[in-house]
Amino acid sequence: MLDNLPRGTICIEDIEIGMSRYLQKVVTDEDIEMFAQVSTDRNPVHLDDDYARDTIFEGRIAHGMLTAGLISAVIGEQLPGHGTVYMGQSLKFLAPVRPGDLVYAEVKVTEIEFSKRRVKLDCHCAVKGKKVLIGEATVLAPSRKFD
């Protein structure tokens, strides 16, 4: 057995259909600027108020992948947690996230393939109860047993 798994990690042996975890985060101007720096996506719709006012969004918005990163955080930190390997992710962006928005990101187990340690998770992000992102992730969950 592996005794060095971080506290809070949920191993494949303990995952059940319907389990869910979430986080909440206010997306700040600094978050958007840092994401632009790291990703090199400096589209002015994210960074320039004057430019963004004249777009269909009528103001600046966060990068969609910044919002999607919150799903990654729930998966990597909570369910299943540390040791999880991403295998795939589908995403559909439904509405913009703006600077100052409180984003609620949640994942929920929908399928488990114990023999392959694969878990499918329904994923969504919401702002003020309105879904802004939906998708599905497939991950390889950690195990207490050696491979």
N, C-alpha and C positions, 0 to 999 in steps of 0.2 A: 504494500500500500504506500501511497505517496503521502507523507506527513507534512510536506512543505507547501501545501496549497494555501494561498492567502485566505484569511477569514472573509466570509461573504461569497466566495466562489461556490457555485452550485455545480456539482459533478453530474455527469450523464446519469449516474445511478439514482440520483435524487430528483431529477427533473420530471415534471408531470404536465400533461396537457392542461392548459388554462392558467398556468403560472404566469405572473406578469410582474414587471418592475417599471419604474419611471423615474424621471428627474425633471426638475424645472430650472430654467435659467433665463435671466433677462439678457437679451442680446444688446450689447452696447456698441457705441461708435468705435470704441477701442477694439472690440472683438472683430468688427467688420474690417477695420484698417489692418489688424494683424493677419486676418485671413487673406486679405488682398496681398499683403507682403509675402506670406508663405506660399500661397497658391500661384502668385504672379497674375492673378485675374484682377486687373485694375479697371474694369468696366466702369465708366462714370455713373451708371445707374446706382452703383453701390457707394460711390465716394463723393459725388459732386451734386450738391443740392439744386443748383440752378439747372443743370442738365436734366436731372431726374424729375424735376417738376414738369417738364415738357414731354414726359413719356406716358405710356398707358398707366403706369403706376402712380403718377402724380406725386412723386416724392421718392426719396432714397429707400432702397430695400437691401436686406442682407443677402448674401450669396446663398443660393439654394443648397449648395453643398455644405455650407456652415451649419444650416439647420439639420441637414442629414447627418452631420457629424455628431449631433446630440443622440441620435439613435445608436451610433457606434459607441458612444460613451456608456449608454445604458447596457449594451451587450458586453462591452469589454470590462466594465466595472461591477456589474450587478447580476446579469442573467445571460449567459452562465457566469460571466466574470473573468477574472484573470486566467490566462491559459487558453481562452477561446480563440479559435482561428476562423476568420471570415471566409466563407466559400462563395457567397454571392449575395447580391442585394438588388431588388427592383425598387424604383422610386417613381412616384408621380407627384408633381408639385401642383397644389390646388389653389394656393393663394400666397401673396407675399408676406414676408416677415419684415417688420420695420424696426429701426433702432428704437430701443426702449420696450419692445414687446417681451412679455413673459411667455416663453415657449415651454409647453408641457410635452415631453417626449416619452412614449411608452412602447414597450415590446410585450408580446404575449405569445406563449408557446402554443402552436397549432398542430404540429406533427413531431414525432420522435422516432428515429430509427436507431434503436439501442445498439444493434450489432455493428453499425458503422459510426456510432457516436454523433450522428447528424440530427440537428434540431432545426425546425422551421419556425420562424417567428413572424407574426403579424406586427407591423410597425406603423406608428403614426405620430405626428406632431400636431399640436393644436395651439391656437392663440385665442384666449377668451372663449373657449369651448368650440371654436370653429377649426376643423381640420385644415391644415395648411400643407401637409405632406402625408402620403400613405405609401405603403410598400410591404415587401416581404424579404426577410433575410434567411439565408441558410448558413449555419455555422457548424463547426466541429467543436463539440463540448469537451472540456477536460474530464478525465476519469481518475478515480482513486486507484485503478489497476494499471500495471505496466502493460504496454502494448506487446 
